[in-house]
């Protein structure tokens, strides 16, 4: 039964679906006069779309400049360099055109551009009171697991290689533009990667202890739709409906993430994505069944609801059996999408596990769900995935 306590729910970003570069520019001009379009090189899969948007903004505003000098995953030093560029260019709005890392970088730059400290200082408690950041507008060129509309970002500390998270309601993007044409480069493997990560993100948020009626409704709907539609998306990746529905699932997840944020599985995937050959998205889907097994005894009732959302029969079986059935259903679904199921597929062995677990335990994104855990517990979870 869903909890009916009083709760807060806040998701202020405006989302505009199926737009064009001209329509974008008409909206964007209301948030500034000189714009910085940020695009990480690793997330520049649609340069033609970027060119069209830049030209459209230039024709309707005081102008825009493109910053595409960040090559890999940005760290605090690269963010400081990009912030210096933004300040020197006197921009008054940041536009993020790309994937998750572009979204992270744009939010960070928007904060630093109006405050007198450096990126590494963001994670000092004294820096938590910030001046209003520059407006951020997001244009994701693929579904970003909800991070296209969240009020947090994560970046890597250049000093120690640890990814850190900064959160503030002041950094909600003003607008998120969803243009399915920008995703015309997606192939079946891309759809599998994104849809698997979307389902994993929704499930982890469902486990969170601060869920409410709104987040539960949205998140269980994501699980229901993805479990039915994922295989069809995989077979027909270029269909407009496929892209539109994945974007919609991403926005539904993002609307919940400030209330029911990702934690353990997200943190594991972040570190694996940095330290190994597995990508962040692949790690999310690979690890979620093992994380669910860890939370089996404390979250079994939630897993039963997940099983029902996936149209798995729960009649005549115990709560534990139904919960295990949900985990196995997720595994089977990911296998049909050719998603990885073992860390050994990426040449990760027991010699690597201890160091990876320690780094994961240092992430400030790990917050209590139904169990508290440290490096030893994380190492145990990773070991089961070998």
Residue pairs with C-beta under 8 A, 6 or more apart in sequence:
2 213
2 216
3 211
3 212
3 213
4 213
5 212
7 210
7 212
7 213
7 214
7 259
8 259
9 212
9 214
9 215
9 259
10 169
10 258
10 259
11 149
11 172
11 254
11 255
11 258
12 172
13 149
13 172
13 173
13 174
13 175
13 176
13 254
14 174
14 175
14 176
15 149
15 175
15 176
15 178
15 251
16 23
16 24
16 27
16 175
16 176
16 177
16 178
17 178
17 244
17 247
17 248
18 178
18 179
18 180
18 244
19 177
19 178
19 179
20 179
21 49
21 52
21 53
21 55
21 56
22 56
24 53
24 56
24 57
24 139
24 177
24 179
25 53
25 56
25 57
25 59
25 60
25 61
26 60
27 175
27 177
28 35
28 57
28 60
28 61
28 93
28 95
28 137
28 175
29 57
29 60
29 61
31 93
31 135
31 137
31 174
31 175
32 61
32 91
32 92
32 93
32 134
32 135
33 61
33 62
33 92
34 61
34 62
34 63
34 64
34 65
34 89
34 90
34 91
34 92
34 93
35 57
35 61
35 63
35 64
35 65
35 91
35 92
35 93
35 94
35 95
36 64
36 65
36 66
36 67
36 85
36 86
36 89
36 91
36 93
36 94
36 95
36 109
37 50
37 53
37 54
37 57
37 64
37 65
37 66
37 67
37 95
37 97
38 67
38 68
38 70
38 82
38 94
38 95
38 96
38 97
38 98
38 102
38 105
38 106
38 109
39 50
39 66
39 67
39 68
39 97
39 98
39 102
40 68
40 70
40 71
40 74
40 98
40 99
40 101
40 102
40 105
41 68
41 69
41 70
41 71
42 71
42 72
42 73
42 101
43 98
43 99
43 101
43 102
43 141
44 50
44 68
44 98
45 141
45 142
45 185
46 141
46 182
46 183
46 184
46 185
49 97
49 141
49 179
49 181
49 182
50 66
50 97
53 95
53 97
53 139
54 64
54 66
57 63
57 64
57 95
58 64
64 95
65 89
65 91
67 82
67 85
67 86
69 81
69 82
69 85
70 78
70 82
70 105
73 101
73 156
73 274
74 82
74 101
74 104
74 105
74 108
74 155
74 156
75 155
75 156
75 157
75 158
76 118
76 119
76 120
76 155
76 156
76 157
76 158
76 159
77 119
77 158
78 105
78 158
79 105
79 108
79 109
79 112
79 119
79 155
80 112
80 118
80 119
82 105
82 109
83 108
83 109
83 112
83 113
83 119
86 94
86 109
86 113
86 134
87 113
91 113
91 134
92 134
92 135
93 134
93 135
93 136
93 137
94 106
94 109
94 110
94 113
94 134
94 135
94 136
94 137
95 106
95 136
95 137
95 138
95 139
96 102
96 103
96 105
96 106
96 107
96 136
96 137
96 138
96 139
96 140
96 148
96 173
97 139
97 141
98 140
98 141
99 140
99 141
99 142
99 144
100 144
100 145
100 147
100 280
103 138
103 140
103 144
103 147
103 148
103 153
104 147
104 153
104 154
104 155
105 153
105 155
106 136
106 138
107 133
107 136
107 152
107 153
107 171
107 173
108 119
108 122
108 153
108 155
108 166
109 134
110 133
110 134
110 135
110 136
110 171
111 122
111 130
111 133
111 166
111 168
111 170
111 171
112 118
112 119
112 122
113 133
113 134
114 130
114 131
114 132
114 133
114 134
115 127
115 130
115 131
115 133
117 124
117 127
119 155
120 157
120 158
120 159
121 127
122 164
122 166
123 157
123 164
123 166
123 364
128 168
130 168
130 170
132 170
133 170
133 171
135 174
136 171
136 173
136 174
137 173
137 174
137 175
137 176
137 177
138 144
138 148
138 149
138 173
138 175
138 176
138 177
139 176
139 177
139 179
139 182
140 148
140 176
140 178
140 182
140 247
140 250
141 182
141 183
142 183
142 186
142 190
142 194
143 194
143 198
143 246
143 247
143 249
143 250
144 250
144 254
145 194
145 197
145 198
145 201
145 250
145 253
145 254
145 281
145 284
146 201
146 250
146 251
146 252
146 253
146 254
146 255
146 256
146 257
147 153
147 254
147 257
148 173
148 176
148 250
148 251
148 254
149 172
149 173
149 176
149 251
149 254
149 255
150 172
150 254
150 257
150 258
151 167
151 168
151 169
151 170
151 171
151 172
151 258
152 165
152 166
152 167
152 168
152 171
152 257
152 258
152 261
153 165
153 166
153 171
154 163
154 164
154 165
154 166
154 270
154 365
155 163
155 164
155 166
156 162
156 163
156 164
156 274
157 163
157 164
161 274
161 359
162 359
162 362
162 363
163 270
163 271
163 274
163 363
163 365
164 363
164 364
165 363
165 364
165 365
167 258
169 258
176 251
178 244
178 247
178 251
180 240
180 243
180 244
180 247
183 243
183 247
184 238
186 194
186 237
186 238
186 243
187 237
188 234
188 235
188 237
189 338
190 237
191 233
191 234
191 237
191 242
191 246
192 230
192 234
192 337
192 338
192 339
193 279
193 281
193 282
193 285
193 339
194 246
194 281
195 226
195 230
195 233
195 234
195 246
195 249
195 337
196 230
196 281
196 282
196 284
196 285
196 334
196 337
196 339
197 280
197 281
197 282
197 284
197 285
198 222
198 226
198 246
198 249
198 250
198 253
199 222
199 223
199 226
199 227
199 230
199 285
199 288
199 330
199 333
200 265
200 284
200 285
200 287
200 288
201 253
201 262
201 266
201 284
202 219
202 222
202 223
202 226
202 249
202 252
202 253
203 223
203 288
203 292
203 306
203 330
204 262
204 263
204 264
204 265
204 266
204 288
204 291
205 211
205 215
205 219
205 253
205 256
205 257
205 260
205 261
205 262
206 216
206 219
206 220
206 223
206 260
206 302
206 305
206 306
207 292
207 295
207 299
207 302
207 369
207 370
208 260
208 261
208 263
208 369
209 368
209 369
209 370
210 259
210 260
211 219
211 259
211 260
212 259
214 256
214 259
215 255
215 256
215 259
215 260
218 252
218 253
218 255
218 256
219 252
219 253
219 256
219 260
220 305
220 306
220 309
221 252
221 309
222 249
222 252
222 253
223 306
223 309
223 310
224 309
224 310
224 311
225 245
225 249
226 249
227 309
227 310
227 311
227 329
227 333
228 311
229 245
230 333
230 337
231 333
231 336
231 337
232 242
233 242
233 245
233 246
234 336
234 337
236 242
261 365
261 367
262 365
263 365
263 366
263 367
263 369
264 291
264 294
264 366
264 369
264 373
264 378
264 381
265 284
265 287
265 288
265 291
266 284
266 365
267 360
267 363
267 365
267 366
268 283
268 287
268 291
268 360
268 378
268 381
268 382
269 280
269 281
269 283
269 284
269 287
270 280
270 363
270 365
271 356
271 359
271 360
271 363
272 278
272 280
272 283
272 287
272 343
272 348
272 356
273 279
273 280
273 283
275 352
275 355
275 356
275 359
276 343
276 346
276 347
276 348
276 352
276 356
277 346
277 347
278 286
278 340
278 343
278 346
278 348
282 339
282 340
285 334
285 339
285 340
286 334
286 339
286 340
286 341
286 342
286 343
286 385
287 381
287 385
288 330
289 327
289 330
289 331
289 334
290 381
290 382
290 384
290 385
291 381
292 299
292 303
292 326
292 327
292 330
293 327
293 384
294 371
294 373
294 377
294 380
294 381
295 369
295 370
295 371
296 303
296 320
296 323
296 324
296 327
298 370
298 371
299 323
299 369
299 370
300 319
300 320
300 322
300 323
301 319
301 323
303 322
303 323
303 326
303 327
304 314
304 319
304 322
304 323
304 326
306 326
307 314
307 322
307 323
307 325
307 326
307 329
308 314
310 326
310 329
310 330
310 333
312 322
312 325
312 326
312 329
313 325
314 322
314 325
317 325
331 341
334 341
335 341
340 346
342 385
342 386
343 382
343 385
343 386
344 386
348 356
348 386
349 386
350 383
350 386
353 379
353 382
353 383
353 386
354 375
354 379
356 382
357 375
357 376
357 378
357 379
357 382
358 375
360 366
360 375
360 378
361 373
361 374
361 375
361 378
366 373
371 377
